[in-house]
Amino acid sequence: MHANNGDRIIVESAKVGSPRRSGQIVEVLHGLAGERYLVKWEDGHQTEIFPGPDAKVIPSASSS
């Protein structure tokens, strides 16, 4: 999976009944473990994540 700054990311919940999370990729980080993202979530919090199979990147208009 590859993303660019400004793309949206949606992560499906692993728990039944829990909502999916959606946010904007603020920074793409590279390292030995692979590509990871700094994401600003809809609630305003920011976290660094390694996207898994439950994640989907939606390119921003400027990325396409």
KAVENJO-V880703 format. One line per field, one symbol per residue. ss: DSSP state (H for helix, E for strand, L for the rest). psi: psi as a letter, one per 40 degrees, with the letter a starting at -180 (. if undefined). burial: + if it has 24 or more other C-alpha atoms within 12 Angstrom, else -. A space follows every 50 residues. Layout:
# KAVENJO-V880703
ss: ???
psi: ???
burial: ???
This chain:
# KAVENJO-V880703
ss: LLLLLLLEEEELLLLLLLLLEEEEEEEEELLLLLLEEEEEELLLLEEEEL LLLLEEEELLLLLL
psi: hiiiheiihhhiiehheiiiiiahhdhhiiadeahiihhhideeihihih haeeihhhiided.
burial: -++++++++++---------++++++-+-------+++++--------++ +---++++------
